[in-house]
């Protein structure tokens, strides 16, 4: 019985995978150990190289996709011709008065320059909508190519043109226009990403989302350099909600000048709401 029980225990050990005899340690000499270590290092280096190649291939594929993506813009040849000549006139007008402090007046001058040369475009909401789409495309491509200053001009043009043809807007605003045209990369990429149907800017947004958003004080006499201030610390006009300031002091200082514009904006919004 004892022998039978012993066999039973041995079977249990074997069943659970426990060897009946202890494992012998391999005897490896120093030369073999060095050779194995060298081989392991070579394999690790080869694996690292292969991983880099795979990452580079994925980046190249993504880049190729971005270059071939239309970002929601599918213009005809005639649309492209109109958009390019229209944009050239607009940008030329912007550059001719680039020292102008007021961004609203700056874009108003450029807008009027295109109204004179392309009245048929301004009379056709469909053409204006196409121009918005085209400039969003150009801005997105510029971001992907690292041309952020160019992208900001295209994005500001798209925003401004959309305000002009969109009849659901009561007034044209200058604060957002200034933030796009002269602000930070975070604001730029976020705006474009929200206004294109593709995911081409998702990776870029991850790179810039930690950048602090910058606003601009509406007081032309603001003492801050270039009137730039962190947007989260700004105050705004509670009546029209279209004017932002770095402080209450700046808001109070400019109120005598803003008052007339403020009333006009509020009245325009009230008229628009009454028609809805």
C-alpha positions, 0 to 999 in steps of 0.5 A: 500500500505504501508503494502504491501510495508512492506511485500515486504521489509520483503520478500527481507530481508528473500530472502537475508538471513537476519533474521527477529529477532536478534540472541540470544547469547548462555549463556555458564557457566565457567565449560562448557567453560573449558570443550569445551576448553579441548576438542578442545585441545585434538582434536588438539593434536590428529590431530597433532599426526595423521599428524605425523603418516601420514608423517612417513608413507610417509617417510617409503614408500619412503624409501622402494621405494628407497631400492627397486629401481635399479637406472637404473642398472639391472645386472645379477648375473655374472655382480654383481660378476664381479662388486664386485670383480673388485671394491674390487681390485680398492678400495684396490689399492686406499687405498694402495696409499691413501697418493698420492697427485695427484688424477690422478696418484692415479686412474691410479694406481688403474686402472692398478691394475684392468687391470692386474687382469681383462683384459677381462673386459677392453677389453669389452666396454659393461662390462665397461658400466655395471660397470659404471651403477653398481657403480652409483647404489652403490653410490646412495644407499650409499647417501640414507643410509647416507654414503657420503664418501663411495658414493664419492668413488663409484661416482669417480669410475663411472666417471673414468670408463665412461671416459675410455670406452667413445670414444667421450672423447679425454682425461681423466680429473683429476679436476672433478675426484677430485671434486667427490672424495674429494669434497662437497655433493652438487657436489656429489648428483648433479652428481648422480642425473643427471646420474640415471633415477629415482627420488630417489635423488630429496629429498636429492638434496633439502637438499644439493643444498645450500652447496657451491661447492668446487674445487681444485687448480691444483698447488700442491704447493698452499698455501690454506688448502688442495688446496680447494677453492670455485669453482665459484671464480676459474680460468681455463686454456683457452687452454685445459680447464682441469686445474683449479686454485685458482688464476692467481698466481698459474696458472702462477707458474705451467705453466712450468709443465702444458705446455706439458700436455696442448699441449697434451690435445689440440692435442688429442681434435683436433684429435677427432674433425677431426674424427667426 
